[in-house]
Amino acid sequence: MATVEMDLDMPEGVKIRGFERVGDGHAFEVEWDLPETTTCEKCRRRHKTCVKHGDKIQVIRDLDVWGQPAFFVYQPPRHRRRG
């Protein structure tokens, strides 16, 4: 098996968690740091962030890797208000 190294210009705080070859394309599983506190849209108070990840996966096509399509794949985080 060959090893390939790529330099990707990722935004600050975004990390690559995994890679998978999908047909003629490439999928990079990404995650990023979330804020410690969140302002509630209903009561406008700041609360400690309570994150839940659902079962759905979001896919964004953003890159070409060697002339082939590449995608960022992630589970969108959702803030759950406590109380």
N, C-alpha and C positions, 0 to 999 in steps of 0.2 A: 504494500500500500504506500502511495506517495503522500508526502506532506506538502501542503501549499500554505504560504503565508500571504495575507493581504493587509495593506494599510488602508483603513477606512476613516474618513473624516467624520467622526460622530459628534453630535452636539454635546455640550457639557452635561455630565451626569447620566448620560445614556450608556448602558452597558450591553454587550452582546452576551446572551446566555447560552445560545446554541446555534447550530447551523444544520441545515438539511438540504440535500439535493432533491429537487422535485422536477422530474422529467428533464427538460432542457433548461430549467431555471434553478435559482438559488434562494433559499429562505433563511433569513437571519432572525432568530428570536431575540427580542430586545426587552429591556426593562429600564426604568429610570427612578431616581429618588423622588419621593413624594414629600410635600410639606408636613411639618410636625403638627400644625394647626390648620383648621379650615373654618371659614365663615359660613354659617348656616344661611341658606337663601331665604328661609321662612322667618326666623327670629333675629337674624343679623348678628348673632353672638358668635364669638370664636370658641371652638371646641377642639379638643385633641382629635386629630384625624383618625378615623376608624375605617379602614379600607377593606372592601370585599371584592374579590375577583370572581367574575361569573364564569360560565362554561363556554361562552362564545369567544372567538378569536377574531381580531381585526387584522386585516392585511393591507399594507400600503406598498404599491409599486413605486420605487424611488430610484433604483439604480440599474445600471447595466454592468454585468460582470463578464468580461471577455465577449461582449456582443450578445450575451444572453440575459433574459429578464431576471431581476433580483427583487426580493420583497422583504420588507420589515414586517414581522409578525409579532403581535402582542395581545395579552389579555387586558382589556381596558379596566382600570381600577375605578371603583365606585365608592364614594364616601357614604357611610351609613351613619346617620345621626343617632346618637344615643339619647334615650329618654324622651 
